[in-house]
């Protein structure tokens, strides 16, 4: 019986496309590994001309950057695809989105320009909802967190337990509350739940500071514990500038977005 020979020729990549995708609703509980499997299946269903690596087990040329933790929703996850044939980015976006389950949504697809995707992302913006926590308590806890020089929290990793300095990774934290119907000019209905919201910008350290690390730090410095599980959503990723803004990874010149972090919160 002859042995199967490995694929020795690497398929040439003639086009690189970058996709932005979201994890919404119940699909926020999908792990990054599960999403990668789902995307590979969607690539096959949509007949995307993906290039593959060489060897006994060729893999599709898909690279990811800064995947959100399991349980967190996101509007700003990124991946780069290497293709062996040129395709229209918008047609590919539509085909991939249709092949994925609702809640795993392809938001945008563009041709890769400039440096690598990983070089364009070193920070994230998060929205963390704290059920049962009012704005006064949230403000007081955030003030203590920002005043601290260091706030290490313990995290379990593949290599064992290690400390993560949350304060070192924090760029800014601002607090707000949901807009009520009355404030928006709508008829007054049932009272809304008390729920402070944290708007957090973090630098991608190693390991990266995650929303649950921020919650653990608030518990340490101010004994702040939400009445129900917090809800975290990543709003953006990009390159941080000196003002604490995140540049759009898709922009050829990496133009910063319009969300300016107040200096008082840095």
N, C-alpha and C positions, 0 to 999 in steps of 0.2 A: 504493500500500500504506500503510495507516494504521499509525502507530507505536503500540506498546503503551503505554498510559498507566500511570504508576506508581501504586501504591496510596497514596492520600493520607490515608486515615483510619487512625489507629492503633487496633488492637483494644483495647477497654478491658480492663484486668486487674481481675478481680473477686475473685481469691484468689491469695495467694502461699504457696507451699509450699517448705520447706527439706528437702533430702535429705542424708543422710550415706551415703557409699559407700566401698567398699574395693577395693583392687587387691591381688590375692593370687596366689601361685604364679608361673607363667610370665607372667601378665598384668601383673606389675610392670614388664615391659619395654614396655608400651603407653605411648606419649607422651600428653601432655594433649590434643593436637590429635586424635589417634586416638580417645581416649575421648570427646571432644566429638562426633565423628562417630557413634560407636557409640550414644551417648545419644540423639542426634537420631533415629537409625533406630529405637531402642527406643521413643521417644515416639510415632513414627508407628505402629509395630506395635501398641502398647498403646492406640492411639486416645486419647491424652491430649489434652484440649482446651487445648493450649498457645496462648497469644497470640503474635502476630507483630508485628514492627516494620513501619513504612510504607516506601515507596520501591519502586524497580525490583526489588530483591532482598530481599524480606522475610525476616527471620531470627527464629527462635523466641526467645522471651524467656527465656533461660537465662543466669544469671551465676554465675561461679565465684570462689572465693577460695583463695589459697595452694596452688596445685596442686603435688603432689610431683614431683620430677625423675624422668625416665625411668630405669628400673632400680631404683627404690626401691619397696618394697611400702608399703602404707598401710592403716590401719584407720580413718582419720579425714580423708576428703576431703569437701568440702562444695560444694553448689550450691543456687541458688534458682530456682524456676520461677514464671513469671507465667502464670496460667490465665484463660481467658475464661469459664469455668463452674466452679461450686463442685463439688468432688469430695471423697470420703472419703480422707484422707491414707493410711490403712493399705491401702485397696484399691489406691490408686495405687502404693504401694511394692511390693506383691505383683505387680502387672501389669508394672511397669518391671523388677523383678528377674527375672521370667520371660522378658522380652524381651532381656535382656543375656546374654552368654556367661558360663559359670561362671568365677569369678575376678574378674569385675567385678560386685560384689554391692551391692545397695541395702540398707543396714543399718537405716535409720530414715527416717521422713518425718513432718514436723510442720508445722502452720500457722505462718507467719512472724508473730512478735510483736515489738514493740519496735523498736529501731533496726535499721539495715541489717546484713546478715551480715558485710560487710567491717569494720564497726565493732566486731564481737564477736570478732575474731581478730587477735592481734598476737604470737602465740608458738606454738611447736610442741614436742612431746616426741617424741624419737627413741630407738629401740633399735638399736644398731650392734654387730653380732657381728664379732669379730676372730679368725678361724681361725688357730691356731698361736701365739697370743699368750697368755701366762699372766697371772695376776692381778697378780703382782709387777711385771712389766714394764709392764702397763697402768697400775697405780697410780703408778709413777714418772713415766711419760710425762704422765699427766693432771696431776700435781702441777706439772710444769714448764710445762704449758700454762696452768694457772690462775694461776701466779706471774708470767707475762709480762704486761707492760702492753699490748702490741700484737703480733699475729702476722698480718701480711698474707700472703695467698696469691694467686697469679695465676689468673685464670679467663678463659676465652674466652667473650665475649658477642656478641650480634648486632652491637653497635657496636664490636667489637674487644676486645683484651685489657685487663683492668682488675684492680686489686688489691681484695681483700675482706679486711677486718680481722676474722678469726675471733674473736679474743678479745673484741672489742667486742660481738659478737652473742651470746656465751655467757652464759647465766644460771647454769647449773650443769652439772657432769659428775660422775656417780657410776659406780663400777665394780662388777661382780659377775661370777659365773660361772654356767653352766647348772646346774640342780638335777639331780644324778645319780640313777640308779635306787636306789643304795644309800642315799643320803641320804633318799630318799622312802620307804624301807622295802621296796622291791621286791627280788627276787632279783638278785644281782650278775651282770651279763652282760659282753659285750665292753667294754673300756675306751673311754670317750668321748673325743672329740678335745679337745685343749687349745683353749679358746676363751674369751677374756675378752669381757665384754659391757659396752658403754658405755651408760649411760642419760643422755641429753643433753637439756637444755631450752635452746632458743634463742629469742631475740627476732627478729621479722621485720623485719630491716633492709632497706635498699635498696642493692645486691641482698641477698637473704636468704642467710644462712649455711646451706649444705646439708651432708649427711653427708660427701660427698667433700671438702668444704672442711675439715671437722674432721679427717679422715684426713690431708690434706695438711699441716695445722698440726702434728699429732703427728709427722709425718715430719720437719718442719723443726726442732722444738724438742727432739725426743728420738730421731730416726732410727728411729721405730717403724713397721714395715711388716709387715702381716699376711702369713702364708704363702700365703694364697689370697684371692681377692676378698672384701672385707667385704660383709656382708648388712645392709642398713638397712631398718627398718620404722618408719613414722610411727605413733605410738600415739594421739596426741591433738593437737588444735588448740584455741585459745581465747584469751581475754583473760587476760594475766598479772596476778596481784595482787602485793602487796608481799612475800609469802612465796615467790614463785616457783611458785605453783600456777596451773593453767590452768582458767578458768571454762568450763563447758559452754555452747557457743554456742546450743544448743537451749533452755536453761533461760530462762523468762520473766524471772527476776531474775538470770540469769547466775551461778548458784551455782557456786562453785569445787568442783573435784573433791577427792578425799581424798588425792591424792598430794602430800605435803609435801616440799619440797626441803630437805634438811638444811642448816642455816646454815653448817656447816663446809665444804660443797661449793660455796657461792656465791662 
